[in-house]
């Protein structure tokens, strides 16, 4: 790796540092500009098919939205003239915006300033037209009763925003550009059946508008160059690149970086969804860098400056979402490393340049993930550690190719696509450029279902009758009877969940066709099908079941203390749960301390977790979603543990009412918990693993030590270089 000597000591670009300082001073604000354009298009074309209306609304937005180029920018473009603007997409939902307009400036963590004139415009022009017509309204009118009935066990997404969690085919976009893709759609339009002509025409409409959008930036850069002689040469180069990309593929590294960013902007302008991840940027951008280096038109410091400017742009988009899910939902994940199509290590200089850019900028976007395998060079491991240590905080999600690729193959992904997987913002591996997996189509709260099984179907938090009457705990005389009651609660809510998913997907198909996204996902153009209708090559729906630990620990406590040893009466436990262990601390400590916990390699407790994860997972074995794709279950962690825990009363493992749900609870080392996770029958692995500053005390500790990966691991991943260092073992900790 001769290039490492040239990259290792590169400092940050002074240009990038100046741009970062200006970026951090930019305010967050509400933007109604695109909402007004969308509203106008829908008002003027009431009888037009929705796919055509949506394409026309995006096209008009691309032709009319205000644009801006900052001084010194090497990468240009943004969904709004200001950065960090919360864009309103009225077709998604307006009721929640109306409720929260006054609170947006004070809302944490994502506040947006709102001008009084914008409040008046929203309520006088936008709100009256859209009331009763939005995705949010349709979900409420068509599925509200069902959603309310299952809400404390099942959460259905997305009900007021568009499809997300997608890794578009950036390589194809770079190779063809908007004009090349438009020509493909036009060729297919001429041969299309009447039912598919509407789709192709919508694609052509948005791609033509994308060409115009790029030309607008070229014209703006030319105009600015005439007024700013000091930066005239740079601005004329920006103009040249933008004009070229409107009609031709990218050829240089700078052109490829700009083209990639334009695609990200265009997808954000089409809808309000989060996590359009750039995917394996180090792979598809490398041929452009390689050619420029060989030609002598670019060196590594210049390449790093381009990457730093690109990374700054990823921090300029803020998503506007409602308060229960607030927190900017945009998550652009760049995936580094891994193997290539032939199964060989694909590490190249761009992985190191992206890590160096993150080290220099210290900003949250893009989120970097690294793919590792037995052939991963030790130098890449060192660079990953250095990038985290230099920031003093943060994490780097890591994924083991030798586990993920077989898991994808088992789900029907072909070998080339499996080897080319990338990570989306939800920390999920996905084939690049050809999969819509409907992230978090539903969250199923298994501990809540167990709570109902113990309390005759009644909620311990509200006292409401939520599930079927299956008896109270003391009436369930045997452990088998308890298991049967638990199965009945799961089955009841499972049926409601599938019906709700079907309804929600049908509403999305009807109201939110996405022509531009469909143009950059493989097989949509070939099939003449919008991605919402199953046009992508892979059409998964993911179901997080939350979580395994509380189920295993609660059932283990009941099995041991109530049914086998008969040390605690069932009625005493139910009374304690109903009273949130008030006055029952001795019993709570017994439940906490006298029963083995999941995550400690205790076989019979692990078997409980396997039994119920297998039962829930198996219910999907013969089911397909409305796009004809399979369901995949994973056992979720992270922020959902707190939000879903707020719905659950006290549990027999000693957890208090409405506390967060649990990760595994190892007594000795994290590796026991990791072994527990990897023993479960995941169709989707559970979560990502992360480097942390605590687990990487120094860069030197990476050298010659064992690197443990999980839950994507099936064996230790070891890299040895020189003498082992006695300071110990490098661990990758789970996401907190």
C-alpha positions in Angstrom: 0.0 0.0 0.0 2.4 2.7 -1.2 -0.3 5.3 -1.2 -0.5 5.2 2.6 2.7 7.2 3.1 1.1 10.0 0.9 -2.2 9.9 2.8 -1.2 9.2 6.4 0.0 12.7 7.3 -2.4 14.8 5.2 -3.9 17.7 7.1 -7.4 19.1 6.5 -8.0 21.4 3.6 -8.0 25.0 4.6 -10.9 25.5 2.2 -12.9 22.8 4.0 -12.2 24.3 7.4 -13.5 27.7 6.2 -16.6 26.1 4.7 -17.2 24.2 7.9 -17.1 27.3 10.0 -19.6 29.0 7.7 -21.8 25.9 7.7 -22.0 25.7 11.5 -23.2 29.3 11.6 -26.2 28.6 9.3 -29.6 28.6 11.1 -32.2 25.9 10.8 -35.4 27.2 9.3 -38.7 26.1 7.9 -39.0 26.2 4.1 -42.4 26.4 2.4 -41.1 27.1 -1.1 -41.4 23.6 -2.5 -44.7 23.0 -0.6 -46.2 25.9 -2.5 -45.1 24.6 -5.8 -46.4 21.1 -5.1 -49.7 22.6 -4.0 -50.0 24.7 -7.1 -49.4 21.7 -9.4 -52.0 19.6 -7.6 -54.5 22.4 -7.6 -54.1 23.0 -11.4 -54.3 19.3 -12.3 -57.0 17.7 -10.2 -57.8 14.9 -12.7 -54.3 14.0 -13.6 -53.0 10.5 -12.5 -51.1 10.7 -9.2 -47.8 9.4 -10.7 -48.0 12.1 -13.3 -48.8 14.8 -10.8 -46.0 13.8 -8.5 -43.5 13.8 -11.4 -44.8 17.2 -12.6 -44.6 18.6 -9.1 -40.9 17.5 -8.8 -40.2 18.8 -12.3 -41.6 22.2 -11.5 -39.7 22.3 -8.2 -36.4 21.6 -10.0 -37.1 24.4 -12.5 -38.3 27.0 -10.0 -36.7 26.5 -6.6 -34.2 29.1 -5.6 -30.6 27.9 -5.8 -27.3 29.1 -4.3 -23.6 28.5 -4.7 -21.4 29.4 -1.7 -18.0 31.0 -2.3 -15.2 28.3 -2.5 -17.6 25.4 -2.8 -16.1 22.5 -4.9 -19.4 20.6 -4.7 -22.5 22.6 -5.3 -26.3 22.0 -4.8 -28.8 21.8 -2.0 -32.6 21.2 -1.8 -33.1 24.8 -0.7 -31.2 28.0 -1.1 -30.5 27.9 2.6 -28.9 24.9 4.3 -30.5 22.9 7.1 -34.0 23.9 6.0 -36.9 21.8 7.0 -38.8 21.2 3.8 -42.6 20.6 3.9 -43.9 17.9 1.7 -47.7 18.5 2.0 -48.7 15.3 0.2 -47.2 13.4 3.1 -49.0 15.2 6.0 -50.1 18.7 7.1 -52.0 18.1 10.3 -49.0 17.4 12.5 -47.2 20.4 11.0 -50.2 22.6 11.8 -50.1 21.3 15.4 -46.3 21.9 15.8 -45.7 25.1 13.9 -45.6 27.2 17.0 -43.3 24.7 18.8 -40.7 24.2 16.0 -38.4 27.0 17.2 -38.2 25.5 20.7 -38.3 21.8 19.8 -35.4 19.6 20.8 -33.3 18.2 19.4 -34.2 19.6 15.9 -35.5 23.2 16.1 -36.5 25.2 13.1 -37.1 29.0 13.0 -40.5 29.9 11.6 -41.4 33.3 10.3 -44.9 34.6 11.1 -45.6 35.1 7.4 -44.8 31.4 6.8 -47.4 30.4 9.5 -50.0 32.6 7.7 -49.1 31.1 4.3 -49.2 27.6 5.6 -52.6 28.0 7.2 -54.2 30.1 4.5 -52.8 28.4 1.3 -51.4 25.0 2.0 -53.4 23.5 4.9 -56.9 24.2 3.4 -56.1 22.5 0.1 -54.4 19.4 1.6 -56.7 18.6 4.5 -58.2 15.1 3.9 -55.9 14.4 0.9 -52.5 13.5 2.4 -50.9 10.2 3.2 -51.4 10.9 6.9 -55.1 11.6 6.3 -55.6 8.4 4.2 -53.9 6.3 6.8 -56.1 7.8 9.5 -59.3 7.4 7.6 -58.6 3.9 6.2 -56.7 2.2 8.9 -56.9 4.3 12.1 -59.2 1.9 13.9 -57.0 -1.1 13.2 -53.8 0.8 14.0 -55.2 2.1 17.3 -56.3 -1.4 18.2 -52.8 -2.9 17.9 -50.8 0.3 18.7 -49.3 -0.7 22.0 -47.9 -3.9 20.6 -47.4 -3.0 16.9 -46.0 0.2 15.3 -46.6 0.6 11.6 -44.3 2.8 9.4 -44.2 5.1 7.5 -47.6 6.8 7.9 -46.5 10.4 7.2 -43.3 10.2 5.1 -42.0 8.4 2.0 -40.0 5.3 1.5 -36.5 5.4 2.8 -33.6 3.2 3.9 -32.6 2.9 0.2 -29.1 2.6 -1.4 -29.6 3.8 -5.0 -27.5 2.5 -7.9 -25.0 5.4 -7.9 -22.6 3.6 -10.2 -25.3 3.5 -13.0 -26.2 7.1 -12.4 -22.5 8.1 -12.8 -22.2 6.0 -15.9 -25.3 7.3 -17.7 -26.4 10.6 -16.0 -29.9 11.9 -16.3 -29.8 12.1 -20.1 -28.6 8.5 -20.5 -31.3 7.2 -18.2 -33.9 9.3 -19.9 -33.0 7.7 -23.2 -33.4 4.3 -21.7 -36.9 5.2 -20.5 -37.8 6.7 -23.8 -36.8 3.6 -25.7 -38.9 1.5 -23.4 -41.8 3.9 -23.6 -42.1 3.3 -27.3 -42.6 -0.4 -26.7 -44.6 -0.3 -23.5 -48.0 -1.6 -22.9 -50.6 1.1 -22.0 -50.5 0.2 -18.4 -46.7 0.9 -18.2 -46.6 4.1 -20.3 -47.6 6.3 -17.4 -44.6 5.0 -15.4 -42.1 5.6 -18.2 -43.5 9.0 -18.9 -43.2 10.0 -15.3 -39.6 8.9 -15.3 -38.9 10.9 -18.4 -40.5 14.0 -16.9 -38.3 14.0 -13.8 -35.1 13.2 -15.6 -35.7 16.0 -18.1 -36.2 18.3 -15.2 -33.0 17.0 -13.5 -31.1 18.0 -16.6 -32.6 21.5 -16.4 -31.7 21.6 -12.7 -28.1 20.9 -13.4 -28.1 23.5 -16.1 -29.5 26.1 -13.7 -26.4 25.6 -11.5 -24.2 25.9 -14.5 -25.8 29.2 -15.4 -25.6 30.5 -11.8 -21.9 29.6 -11.6 -21.2 31.4 -14.9 -23.1 34.4 -13.7 -21.2 34.5 -10.4 -17.9 34.1 -12.2 -18.6 37.2 -14.2 -19.2 39.2 -11.0 -16.3 37.7 -9.0 -13.1 37.7 -11.0 -11.0 36.5 -8.1 -12.9 33.2 -8.1 -13.8 33.3 -11.8 -11.7 30.3 -12.8 -13.1 28.0 -10.1 -16.7 29.1 -10.8 -16.3 28.5 -14.5 -15.0 25.0 -13.7 -18.1 24.5 -11.5 -20.2 25.7 -14.5 -18.4 23.3 -16.9 -18.9 20.3 -14.6 -22.6 21.1 -14.0 -23.3 21.6 -17.7 -21.4 18.5 -18.7 -23.3 16.3 -16.1 -26.6 17.4 -17.5 -25.9 15.7 -20.7 -22.9 13.4 -20.3 -21.5 10.8 -17.8 -18.9 11.8 -15.2 -15.3 11.2 -16.3 -13.1 12.8 -13.7 -13.1 12.3 -9.9 -14.4 15.9 -9.3 -17.2 15.3 -11.8 -18.1 12.0 -10.1 -18.2 13.6 -6.7 -20.5 16.3 -8.0 -22.7 13.9 -9.8 -23.1 11.7 -6.7 -24.1 14.8 -4.7 -26.7 15.9 -7.3 -28.3 12.5 -7.1 -28.6 12.8 -3.3 -30.2 16.2 -3.6 -32.6 15.1 -6.3 -33.8 12.2 -4.2 -34.4 14.4 -1.2 -36.4 16.8 -3.4 -38.6 13.9 -4.5 -39.8 13.1 -1.0 -39.3 13.4 2.7 -37.7 10.0 3.4 -34.5 9.5 5.3 -31.4 7.4 4.6 -30.8 7.5 0.9 -27.3 6.1 1.5 -24.5 6.6 -1.0 -23.4 3.0 -0.4 -19.9 1.8 -1.5 -18.5 5.2 -2.5 -14.9 4.0 -2.2 -15.7 1.4 -4.9 -17.6 3.2 -7.5 -15.6 6.4 -7.2 -12.2 4.7 -7.3 -11.9 4.2 -11.1 -12.3 8.0 -11.5 -9.6 8.7 -8.9 -7.4 6.1 -10.4 -7.6 7.6 -13.8 -6.9 11.1 -12.6 -3.9 10.0 -10.6 -2.5 8.1 -13.6 -3.1 11.1 -15.8 -1.4 13.4 -13.3 -4.5 15.7 -13.2 -5.1 15.1 -9.5 -3.0 14.2 -6.4 -4.1 12.8 -3.0 -4.3 16.2 -1.2 -6.6 17.5 -4.0 -8.7 14.3 -3.8 -9.0 14.6 0.0 -10.2 18.2 -0.5 -12.9 17.1 -2.8 -14.0 14.4 -0.4 -14.0 16.8 2.5 -16.2 19.2 0.5 -18.5 16.4 -0.4 -18.7 15.3 3.3 -19.6 18.9 4.2 -22.6 18.8 1.8 -23.9 15.7 3.5 -24.3 17.9 6.6 -26.4 20.5 4.9 -29.7 18.6 4.7 -32.1 18.4 7.7 -35.3 16.4 7.7 -38.5 17.8 9.1 -40.4 15.1 11.0 -43.0 15.1 13.7 -42.2 15.4 17.4 -42.6 11.7 18.5 -39.8 10.8 16.0 -37.9 14.2 16.0 -34.2 14.3 15.5 -32.9 14.8 12.0 -33.8 11.7 10.1 -31.3 12.1 7.3 -28.6 9.5 7.5 -26.2 9.3 4.6 -24.1 6.1 5.2 -20.9 5.5 3.2 -19.7 2.0 3.3 -15.9 1.3 3.1 -13.8 -1.8 2.5 -15.1 -5.4 2.0 -14.7 -7.7 -0.8 -15.3 -7.2 -4.5 -17.5 -9.2 -7.0 -14.8 -11.9 -7.1 -14.6 -12.2 -3.3 -11.2 -10.5 -3.1 -10.3 -7.7 -0.8 -11.4 -4.4 -2.3 -9.6 -2.0 0.0 -8.3 1.1 -1.9 -7.1 4.6 -1.1 -10.6 6.1 -1.0 -11.4 4.2 2.2 -8.5 5.9 3.9 -9.4 9.3 2.4 -12.9 9.1 3.7 -11.7 8.1 7.2 -9.2 11.0 7.0 -11.9 13.4 6.1 -14.1 12.3 9.0 -11.1 12.7 11.3 -10.6 16.2 10.0 -14.2 17.4 10.0 -15.7 15.7 13.0 -19.2 16.1 11.7 -22.0 13.5 12.0 -22.5 13.1 8.3 -21.8 11.0 6.4 -22.0 8.1 8.7 -19.2 5.7 7.9 -19.4 1.9 8.1 -16.6 -0.5 7.4 -16.9 -4.0 6.0 -14.3 -6.4 7.4 -13.2 -9.9 6.5 -10.2 -12.2 7.1 -8.4 -10.5 4.2 -8.9 -6.9 5.5 -5.5 -5.2 5.6 -4.2 -4.4 9.1 -3.6 -0.9 7.8 -7.4 -0.3 7.3 -8.0 -1.5 10.9 -5.4 1.0 12.1 -7.0 3.8 10.1 -10.4 2.9 11.6 -9.1 3.1 15.1 -7.2 6.3 14.4 -10.3 8.0 13.0 -12.3 7.3 16.2 -9.5 8.0 18.6 -8.7 11.3 17.0 -12.3 12.5 17.6 -12.4 11.3 21.1 -16.0 10.1 20.7 -18.3 8.5 18.3 -18.3 5.1 16.7 -17.7 3.2 13.5 -20.2 0.5 12.7 -18.5 -2.6 11.4 -19.8 -5.6 9.4 -18.3 -9.0 8.8 -18.5 -10.0 5.1 -18.1 -13.7 6.1 -21.4 -13.6 7.9 -23.4 -11.0 6.0 -22.8 -12.4 2.5 -24.0 -15.9 3.4 -27.0 -14.3 5.2 -27.9 -12.4 2.1 -27.5 -15.5 -0.1 -29.9 -17.4 2.2 -32.5 -14.6 1.6 -32.3 -15.1 -2.2 -29.8 -12.4 -3.1 -27.5 -13.5 -5.9 -23.8 -13.8 -5.2 -22.6 -10.7 -7.1 -25.3 -8.5 -5.4 -24.5 -10.1 -2.0 -20.8 -9.3 -2.3 -21.7 -5.8 -3.3 -23.8 -5.1 -0.2 -23.8 -1.7 1.4 -25.1 -0.3 4.7 -28.2 2.0 4.9 -28.8 4.6 7.6 -30.7 2.0 9.7 -27.4 0.0 10.0 -28.7 -2.7 7.7 -26.8 -4.5 5.0 -28.6 -4.2 1.7 -27.7 -5.1 -1.9 -26.6 -1.9 -3.6 -28.9 -0.2 -6.0 -31.6 -2.8 -6.3 -33.5 -3.3 -3.1 -36.5 -1.6 -1.4 -36.8 -3.2 1.9 -39.3 -0.9 3.6 -37.3 -0.4 6.8 -39.2 -1.0 10.0 -42.4 -1.8 8.2 -43.6 -2.7 11.7 -42.1 -2.9 15.1 -43.5 -5.8 17.1 -43.2 -5.4 20.9 -42.8 -9.0 22.1 -42.5 -8.1 25.8 -45.8 -6.2 25.6 -47.4 -9.4 24.1 -46.0 -11.3 27.1 -47.4 -8.7 29.5 -50.9 -9.3 28.0 -50.5 -13.0 28.3 -49.8 -12.7 32.1 -52.7 -10.3 32.7 -55.7 -11.7 30.7 -55.1 -9.5 27.7 -55.1 -6.2 29.8 -52.5 -3.5 29.6 -50.6 -3.0 32.9 -50.0 0.6 32.1 -53.6 1.7 31.3 -55.8 -1.1 32.4 -57.3 -1.3 28.9 -58.3 -4.7 27.3 -55.9 -4.9 24.4 -55.6 -8.6 23.5 -57.7 -11.7 23.8 -58.7 -13.0 27.3 -56.2 -15.8 27.8 -56.3 -15.9 31.6 -54.3 -14.3 34.5 -50.9 -15.7 35.5 -52.2 -17.6 38.5 -54.9 -19.3 36.3 -52.1 -20.6 34.0 -51.4 -23.7 36.1 -48.5 -25.0 34.0 -45.7 -23.4 32.1 -47.2 -25.0 28.9 -50.4 -23.1 29.6 -48.4 -19.8 29.9 -46.7 -20.6 26.6 -50.0 -21.2 25.0 -51.4 -17.8 26.3 -48.3 -16.1 24.9 -48.7 -17.7 21.5 -52.3 -16.5 21.4 -51.4 -12.9 22.1 -48.6 -13.0 19.5 -51.0 -14.6 16.9 -53.7 -12.0 17.6 -51.4 -9.0 17.0 -49.6 -10.7 14.2 -52.8 -10.9 12.2 -53.6 -7.3 12.8 -50.0 -6.3 11.9 -50.1 -8.0 8.5 -53.5 -6.4 7.6 -52.2 -3.0 8.6 -49.0 -3.4 6.5 -51.1 -4.4 3.5 -53.3 -1.3 3.9 -50.4 1.1 4.4 -48.4 -0.2 1.4 -51.5 0.1 -0.8 -51.9 3.7 0.3 -48.2 4.4 -0.5 -48.7 2.8 -4.0 -51.7 5.0 -4.6 -50.4 8.3 -3.3 -46.6 8.2 -3.4 -45.2 6.7 -6.6 -41.5 7.7 -6.9 -40.4 8.0 -10.5 -36.9 9.3 -9.8 -36.0 6.7 -7.2 -37.4 4.1 -9.5 -35.0 5.3 -12.2 -32.0 4.5 -10.0 -33.0 1.1 -8.6 -32.2 -1.9 -10.8 -35.1 -3.6 -12.6 -37.7 -0.8 -12.2 -37.0 0.5 -15.7 -36.7 -3.0 -17.1 -40.1 -4.0 -15.6 -41.9 -0.7 -16.1 -42.9 -0.7 -12.5 -42.6 1.9 -9.8 -40.6 0.9 -6.8 -43.6 1.1 -4.5 -45.3 -1.5 -6.7 -42.4 -4.0 -6.6 -40.3 -2.8 -9.4 -37.0 -3.3 -7.6 -35.0 -6.6 -7.9 -35.4 -7.3 -4.1 -38.6 -6.2 -2.2 -38.2 -7.0 1.4 -40.1 -5.7 4.4 -38.2 -5.7 7.7 -40.0 -6.4 11.0 -38.0 -5.5 14.2 -39.2 -7.7 17.1 -38.2 -5.9 20.3 -36.3 -7.4 22.2 -35.2 -10.9 22.9 -33.6 -10.3 26.3 -36.7 -9.4 28.3 -38.6 -12.3 26.9 -35.9 -14.9 27.8 -35.3 -13.3 31.2 -38.9 -13.0 32.2 -39.9 -16.5 31.1 -36.8 -17.9 32.8 -37.8 -16.3 36.1 -41.3 -17.6 35.8 -40.2 -21.1 34.8 -37.6 -21.4 37.6 -39.3 -19.6 40.5 -43.0 -20.3 39.9 -43.3 -23.5 37.9 -40.2 -25.6 38.8 -39.1 -24.6 42.3 -42.5 -23.2 43.4 -40.7 -20.6 45.5 -42.9 -17.7 44.5 -46.7 -17.9 44.0 -47.9 -16.8 40.5 -50.4 -14.5 42.2 -47.7 -12.6 44.1 -45.7 -11.9 40.9 -48.8 -10.6 39.1 -49.7 -8.3 42.0 -46.1 -7.0 42.0 -46.3 -6.4 38.3 -49.6 -4.5 38.6 -48.1 -2.3 41.4 -44.8 -1.8 39.7 -43.0 -3.7 42.5 -44.2 -1.1 45.0 -43.4 -2.6 48.5 -42.0 -5.7 46.8 -38.3 -4.9 46.4 -37.3 -8.2 48.0 -39.2 -10.0 45.3 -37.8 -7.8 42.6 -34.3 -8.5 43.7 -35.0 -12.2 43.7 -36.2 -12.0 40.1 -33.2 -9.9 39.2 -30.5 -11.8 41.0 -31.5 -15.4 41.5 -32.3 -16.4 37.9 -29.7 -16.7 35.2 -29.9 -14.0 32.5 -29.8 -14.2 28.7 -26.4 -13.3 27.4 -24.4 -15.4 29.8 -24.2 -18.7 27.8 -26.7 -20.5 30.1 -28.1 -23.1 27.8 -31.7 -23.3 29.0 -32.1 -19.5 29.1 -30.6 -19.3 25.6 -33.1 -22.0 24.5 -36.0 -19.8 25.6 -34.8 -17.0 23.5 -34.3 -19.3 20.5 -37.7 -20.8 21.0 -39.6 -17.5 20.8 -37.5 -15.9 18.2 -38.0 -19.0 16.1 -41.8 -19.0 16.7 -42.2 -15.4 15.7 -39.8 -15.6 12.7 -41.5 -18.8 11.5 -44.9 -17.1 11.2 -43.5 -15.2 8.2 -42.2 -18.2 6.4 -45.1 -18.4 3.9 -46.0 -14.7 3.8 -45.2 -12.1 1.2 -45.6 -8.4 1.3 -47.8 -6.4 -1.1 -44.8 -6.0 -3.5 -44.3 -9.7 -3.7 -41.3 -9.8 -1.5 -40.5 -11.7 1.7 -40.6 -10.4 5.3 -37.4 -10.5 7.3 -37.3 -10.3 11.1 -34.6 -8.9 13.2 -34.4 -8.4 16.9 -33.9 -4.7 17.4 -31.9 -2.6 19.7 -30.8 1.0 20.1 -33.3 3.9 20.5 -36.3 1.6 20.0 -35.5 0.0 23.4 -36.6 3.2 25.2 -39.5 4.2 23.0 -41.0 0.7 23.0 -40.2 0.2 26.7 -42.5 3.2 27.5 -45.4 1.0 26.4 -44.6 -1.9 28.6 -45.5 -2.4 32.3 -43.3 -4.1 34.9 -41.9 -7.4 33.7 -41.1 -10.6 35.6 -37.3 -10.1 35.0 -37.4 -7.3 37.6 -37.6 -4.4 35.1 -39.8 -1.5 36.3 -42.8 -0.2 34.4 -42.0 1.9 31.3 -38.2 1.5 31.7 -36.3 0.9 28.5 -36.3 -2.7 27.3 -33.1 -4.7 27.6 -30.0 -5.7 25.8 -28.4 -9.0 26.9 -26.9 -8.7 30.4 -23.5 -10.4 30.5 -21.9 -11.0 33.9 -18.4 -11.4 32.6 -17.6 -10.3 29.1 -19.5 -8.8 26.2 -18.5 -11.8 24.1 -21.0 -14.0 25.9 -23.8 -11.7 24.9 -22.5 -11.6 21.4 -22.5 -15.4 21.3 -26.1 -15.3 22.4 -27.1 -13.0 19.6 -25.4 -15.0 17.0 -27.1 -18.2 18.1 -30.6 -16.8 17.2 -32.2 -17.7 13.9 -31.9 -14.2 12.4 -33.1 -13.8 8.8 -31.7 -10.3 9.4 -28.8 -9.9 11.9 -29.7 -8.0 15.0 -27.7 -4.8 14.8 -24.3 -3.3 14.0 -21.1 -3.5 16.0 -19.2 -0.3 16.7 -15.6 0.7 17.5 -15.6 2.9 20.5 -12.8 5.0 22.0 -13.0 2.9 25.2 -12.4 -0.3 23.3 -9.6 1.2 21.2 -7.4 2.8 23.9 -4.6 3.5 21.3 -3.9 2.9 17.7 -1.1 0.5 18.7 -3.6 -1.7 20.5 -5.0 -2.6 17.1 -1.7 -4.2 15.9 -1.4 -7.9 16.2 -4.5 -8.3 18.4 -7.7 -10.3 18.0 -10.6 -8.3 16.7 -14.0 -9.7 17.7 -17.0 -8.9 15.5 -20.6 -9.5 16.3 -23.5 -10.0 15.8 -22.3 -10.4 12.2 -19.6 -12.8 13.3 -19.4 -16.6 13.1 -15.8 -16.8 14.2 -13.1 -14.5 15.5 -11.5 -12.2 12.9 -7.7 -12.1 13.5 -5.1 -9.9 11.9 -1.5 -10.3 12.9 1.3 -8.0 12.0 4.6 -8.2 13.8 4.8 -9.1 17.5 1.6 -9.2 19.5 1.2 -6.3 21.9 0.6 -7.4 25.5 -1.8 -4.5 26.1 -4.7 -6.8 25.2 -7.6 -7.4 23.1 -9.5 -5.1 20.8 -13.2 -5.4 21.1 -16.0 -4.0 19.0 -18.8 -3.1 21.3 -22.5 -3.1 20.3 -24.3 0.1 19.7 -25.6 1.4 23.1 
